[in-house]
């Protein structure tokens, strides 16, 4: 596009905007409906209005613009060349006006109705449970239904509005909206009683002489800066449930590697102690997922924003880092 073309386009846009200042938006809407329906009569039936009302408003639009938009007789209805060009602009304006209206209504509507949330058991216990009472108080017309399961739930098929999942690898692309809530280190912990009995390892290699509480039979991979060490503690207990590993570590069975948001309360109370501070066994990301259409509902949107703010406040992720 040349500079002259760009200037001409800007002038045309300004001219159209000045036109819209003098145009009744209802007239614009009725004109668009008449064209989409194919006739004044069809538009009147669609809108449950008298045909005379639609015809008069389109005629008033033509008078305001000073141009004939439609050739109409008792048997035909077709746009003039000017009308055809105007229709494209008019339809875009109506769509924008409806979007603006819907945005205001979404903001104004008090969140209400059922919001169904699914998550794994550890996420429900350690991330959702601390904040759900406050969410219910903040939005008293919401009915929260929580489904805690380690089964991989089909969110859309099973009718859930929101899923909160923790994962070590990036989630696959899907039709779901993904919003990361928190990223946390996985840390080594043990009870003070175990460390008093078995000693405290000074290096990652020293873990090989200790009892490990494992989610599987894979060795642990510890990181500190650019350093990476792989070590295999003796398997004292194997369980694919983080809460069980937490309880076993608290009971003094051995050393476990857990997300800090699972071990945090036990560390704060002194029931657990850090092992090898400064080292971590990777990271875990917690992500909120939802079907796109459900994210437009005021109740779901309110729950999403509340959870993002709460989790960020307690787990260190800026809520502005991940907007839907």
C-alpha positions as CSV (number, residue, x, y, z in Angstrom):
1,X,0.0,0.0,0.0
2,X,1.4,3.4,-1.0
3,X,1.4,6.5,1.2
4,X,-1.4,7.9,-0.9
5,X,-3.5,4.8,-0.4
6,X,-2.9,4.8,3.3
7,X,-4.0,8.5,3.6
8,X,-7.1,7.7,1.5
9,X,-7.9,4.7,3.7
10,X,-7.6,6.9,6.9
11,X,-9.8,9.6,5.4
12,X,-12.4,6.9,4.4
13,X,-12.3,5.4,7.9
14,X,-12.8,8.8,9.5
15,X,-15.7,9.6,7.1
16,X,-17.4,6.4,8.0
17,X,-16.9,7.1,11.8
18,X,-18.5,10.5,11.3
19,X,-21.4,8.8,9.6
20,X,-21.9,6.5,12.4
21,X,-22.2,9.4,14.9
22,X,-25.3,10.5,13.1
23,X,-26.8,7.0,12.6
24,X,-29.2,5.3,15.0
25,X,-27.6,2.0,16.0
26,X,-31.0,0.4,16.0
27,X,-31.6,1.4,12.4
28,X,-28.2,0.0,11.5
29,X,-29.1,-3.3,13.2
30,X,-32.5,-3.6,11.4
31,X,-30.8,-2.9,8.1
32,X,-28.2,-5.7,8.7
33,X,-31.0,-8.1,9.8
34,X,-33.0,-7.3,6.6
35,X,-30.1,-8.0,4.4
36,X,-29.2,-11.2,6.2
37,X,-32.8,-12.4,6.1
38,X,-33.2,-11.5,2.5
39,X,-36.2,-9.2,2.8
40,X,-38.0,-6.8,5.1
41,X,-40.7,-9.4,5.8
42,X,-38.3,-12.1,6.7
43,X,-36.4,-9.8,9.1
44,X,-39.7,-8.7,10.7
45,X,-40.7,-12.3,11.3
46,X,-37.2,-13.1,12.7
47,X,-37.4,-10.1,15.1
48,X,-41.1,-10.4,15.8
49,X,-41.7,-6.8,14.6
50,X,-44.2,-5.3,12.2
51,X,-42.9,-5.2,8.7
52,X,-43.7,-1.5,8.6
53,X,-41.4,-0.8,11.5
54,X,-38.4,-2.5,9.7
55,X,-39.2,-0.7,6.4
56,X,-39.5,2.7,8.1
57,X,-36.3,2.4,10.0
58,X,-34.3,1.3,6.9
59,X,-35.8,4.3,5.0
60,X,-34.8,6.6,7.9
61,X,-31.3,5.2,7.7
62,X,-31.2,6.0,4.0
63,X,-32.5,9.5,4.7
64,X,-29.8,10.0,7.3
65,X,-27.0,8.9,5.0
66,X,-28.4,10.6,2.0
67,X,-28.0,7.5,-0.2
68,X,-30.3,4.7,-1.4
69,X,-29.1,1.4,0.1
70,X,-31.8,-1.0,-1.2
71,X,-33.8,-1.4,-4.4
72,X,-37.1,-2.9,-3.1
73,X,-40.4,-3.7,-4.7
74,X,-43.2,-5.9,-3.7
75,X,-41.3,-8.9,-5.2
76,X,-37.6,-8.0,-5.0
77,X,-35.0,-6.8,-2.4
78,X,-31.5,-6.2,-3.5
79,X,-28.7,-3.9,-2.4
80,X,-27.5,-1.0,-4.4
81,X,-23.7,-0.8,-5.0
82,X,-23.5,1.8,-2.2
83,X,-25.7,-0.4,0.0
84,X,-23.5,-3.4,-0.6
85,X,-20.4,-1.6,0.5
86,X,-22.2,0.1,3.4
87,X,-23.5,-3.3,4.6
88,X,-20.0,-4.7,5.2
89,X,-19.2,-1.8,7.4
90,X,-22.6,-1.9,9.1
91,X,-22.4,-5.6,9.9
92,X,-18.9,-5.1,11.4
93,X,-20.2,-2.2,13.5
94,X,-23.2,-4.2,14.8
95,X,-20.9,-7.1,15.7
96,X,-18.6,-4.7,17.6
97,X,-21.5,-3.1,19.4
98,X,-22.8,-6.5,20.5
99,X,-19.4,-7.5,21.7
100,X,-19.1,-4.3,23.7
101,X,-22.5,-4.8,25.2
102,X,-21.7,-8.4,26.1
103,X,-18.5,-7.4,27.7
104,X,-20.3,-4.9,30.0
105,X,-23.0,-7.4,30.8
106,X,-20.4,-10.0,31.8
107,X,-18.7,-7.5,34.1
108,X,-22.0,-6.4,35.6
109,X,-23.5,-9.8,36.1
110,X,-23.1,-11.1,39.6
111,X,-21.4,-14.5,39.4
112,X,-23.9,-17.2,40.1
113,X,-24.7,-20.8,39.4
114,X,-22.8,-24.1,39.6
115,X,-19.0,-24.2,39.0
116,X,-17.7,-27.8,38.7
117,X,-13.9,-28.1,39.4
118,X,-11.8,-31.3,39.1
119,X,-8.3,-31.9,40.3
120,X,-5.9,-34.5,41.6
121,X,-6.2,-35.4,45.3
122,X,-2.9,-33.6,46.3
123,X,-3.9,-30.5,44.4
124,X,-7.4,-30.5,46.1
125,X,-5.8,-31.0,49.5
126,X,-2.9,-28.5,49.3
127,X,-3.9,-25.9,46.7
128,X,-7.7,-25.8,46.4
129,X,-8.7,-26.6,50.0
130,X,-7.0,-23.5,51.6
131,X,-8.8,-21.1,49.2
132,X,-12.2,-22.5,48.4
133,X,-13.9,-21.3,51.5
134,X,-12.8,-17.7,50.7
135,X,-14.0,-18.1,47.2
136,X,-17.4,-19.3,48.4
137,X,-17.6,-16.3,50.8
138,X,-16.5,-13.8,48.1
139,X,-19.2,-15.1,45.7
140,X,-22.1,-16.4,47.8
141,X,-24.3,-17.2,44.7
142,X,-21.8,-19.7,43.4
143,X,-22.3,-23.4,44.1
144,X,-18.9,-25.1,44.0
145,X,-18.7,-28.8,43.2
146,X,-15.3,-30.3,43.7
147,X,-14.2,-33.6,42.2
148,X,-10.9,-34.9,43.5
149,X,-9.5,-37.9,41.6
150,X,-6.1,-39.0,40.3
151,X,-7.9,-40.4,37.2
152,X,-7.3,-38.3,34.0
153,X,-10.7,-36.7,33.6
154,X,-12.1,-35.7,30.2
155,X,-13.1,-32.2,31.2
156,X,-15.4,-31.4,28.3
157,X,-17.1,-34.8,28.0
158,X,-17.7,-35.0,31.8
159,X,-19.1,-31.5,32.0
160,X,-16.4,-29.8,34.2
161,X,-15.9,-26.1,34.0
162,X,-12.4,-26.0,35.4
163,X,-9.6,-28.5,35.9
164,X,-6.5,-27.9,38.0
165,X,-3.6,-30.1,37.2
166,X,0.0,-30.4,38.4
167,X,2.5,-31.8,35.8
168,X,6.3,-32.1,35.3
169,X,6.3,-31.9,31.5
170,X,4.4,-29.3,29.4
171,X,0.8,-30.3,28.7
172,X,-0.1,-31.2,25.1
173,X,-1.9,-28.7,23.0
174,X,-5.6,-29.1,23.0
175,X,-8.9,-27.2,22.6
176,X,-8.7,-26.3,26.3
177,X,-7.6,-22.9,27.5
178,X,-4.5,-23.4,29.6
179,X,-3.5,-20.9,32.4
180,X,-0.4,-21.7,34.5
181,X,-1.0,-20.9,38.1
182,X,2.3,-21.8,39.8
183,X,5.7,-23.3,39.3
184,X,7.3,-24.9,42.4
185,X,10.6,-26.7,43.2
186,X,10.6,-30.3,44.2
187,X,12.7,-30.6,47.3
188,X,14.1,-33.4,49.5
189,X,12.7,-33.6,53.0
190,X,12.8,-35.9,56.0
191,X,11.7,-36.0,59.5
192,X,14.1,-34.7,62.2
193,X,13.7,-38.1,63.9
194,X,14.9,-39.9,60.7
195,X,17.9,-37.5,60.3
196,X,18.8,-38.0,63.9
197,X,18.8,-41.7,63.5
198,X,20.4,-42.0,60.0
199,X,22.4,-38.8,59.7
200,X,22.0,-35.9,57.3
201,X,23.5,-36.3,53.8
202,X,26.0,-33.6,53.0
203,X,26.0,-34.2,49.2
204,X,23.6,-35.7,46.7
205,X,25.8,-38.7,46.4
206,X,25.3,-39.4,50.1
207,X,21.6,-40.1,49.4
208,X,22.6,-43.5,48.1
209,X,23.2,-44.5,51.7
210,X,19.7,-43.5,52.8
211,X,16.2,-44.9,52.7
212,X,14.2,-43.2,49.9
213,X,10.4,-42.8,49.6
214,X,9.8,-43.1,45.8
215,X,6.9,-42.5,43.4
216,X,8.5,-45.1,41.1
217,X,11.7,-47.0,40.6
218,X,13.6,-44.3,38.7
219,X,16.7,-42.7,40.3
220,X,16.5,-39.1,41.5
221,X,17.9,-36.3,39.4
222,X,19.0,-33.4,41.5
223,X,19.9,-29.9,40.2
224,X,21.8,-26.9,41.5
225,X,22.5,-24.2,39.0
226,X,24.3,-25.9,36.2
227,X,25.1,-29.0,38.2
228,X,23.1,-32.2,37.8
229,X,23.5,-35.4,39.9
230,X,21.7,-38.6,39.5
231,X,21.4,-40.8,42.6
232,X,19.4,-43.8,43.7
233,X,18.5,-44.0,47.4
234,X,17.5,-47.4,48.8
235,X,13.8,-47.9,48.1
236,X,12.1,-48.1,51.5
237,X,8.6,-47.3,50.2
238,X,7.1,-46.9,46.7
239,X,3.8,-45.1,46.2
240,X,2.4,-43.0,43.3
241,X,0.5,-40.8,45.7
242,X,2.2,-37.7,47.0
243,X,0.1,-37.4,50.2
244,X,1.1,-40.9,51.2
245,X,4.8,-40.1,50.6
246,X,4.4,-37.0,52.8
247,X,2.9,-39.0,55.6
248,X,5.6,-41.6,55.3
249,X,8.3,-39.0,55.5
250,X,6.6,-37.3,58.5
251,X,6.5,-40.7,60.2
252,X,10.3,-41.1,59.8
253,X,10.5,-43.8,57.1
254,X,13.0,-42.0,55.0
255,X,13.7,-39.1,52.6
256,X,11.1,-38.0,50.0
257,X,11.2,-35.6,47.1
258,X,8.0,-33.5,47.1
259,X,6.8,-30.2,45.7
260,X,7.3,-27.5,48.2
261,X,3.6,-26.7,48.3
262,X,3.0,-30.3,49.6
263,X,5.8,-30.3,52.1
264,X,5.4,-26.6,53.1
265,X,3.0,-27.0,56.2
266,X,5.1,-29.8,57.6
267,X,8.3,-27.8,57.1
268,X,6.7,-24.8,58.8
269,X,5.6,-26.9,61.8
270,X,8.9,-28.7,62.2
271,X,7.5,-32.1,61.3
272,X,9.9,-32.2,58.3
273,X,13.3,-30.6,57.6
274,X,15.0,-29.8,54.3
275,X,17.6,-32.1,53.1
276,X,20.4,-30.7,50.8
277,X,19.1,-27.1,50.8
278,X,19.9,-25.4,47.5
279,X,19.3,-28.6,45.5
280,X,16.1,-29.5,43.9
281,X,14.7,-32.6,42.1
282,X,13.1,-30.6,39.2
283,X,10.0,-28.5,39.2
284,X,6.3,-29.0,39.0
285,X,3.8,-26.7,37.3
286,X,0.2,-26.3,38.3
287,X,-2.1,-25.3,35.4
288,X,-5.8,-24.4,35.2
289,X,-7.6,-25.7,32.2
290,X,-11.1,-25.0,30.9
291,X,-13.2,-25.3,27.8
292,X,-13.1,-22.0,26.0
293,X,-16.8,-21.4,25.9
294,X,-17.2,-22.0,29.7
295,X,-14.6,-19.3,30.4
296,X,-17.0,-16.6,29.2
297,X,-19.6,-17.5,32.0
298,X,-19.5,-14.9,34.8
299,X,-19.3,-17.6,37.5
300,X,-16.5,-19.5,35.9
301,X,-14.6,-16.4,35.1
302,X,-14.9,-15.3,38.8
303,X,-13.6,-18.6,40.0
304,X,-10.7,-18.6,37.6
305,X,-9.6,-15.1,38.6
306,X,-9.9,-15.9,42.3
307,X,-7.9,-19.1,42.0
308,X,-5.2,-17.4,39.9
309,X,-4.8,-14.6,42.4
310,X,-4.9,-16.8,45.5
311,X,-2.4,-19.4,44.1
312,X,-0.1,-16.6,42.9
313,X,-0.2,-15.0,46.4
314,X,0.7,-18.3,48.1
315,X,3.1,-19.9,45.5
316,X,4.9,-16.9,44.0
317,X,3.6,-16.7,40.4
318,X,2.5,-13.2,39.3
319,X,-1.1,-13.5,38.1
320,X,-0.3,-11.1,35.3
321,X,2.2,-13.6,33.9
322,X,-0.6,-15.8,32.5
323,X,-3.8,-14.2,31.3
324,X,-6.4,-16.2,29.4
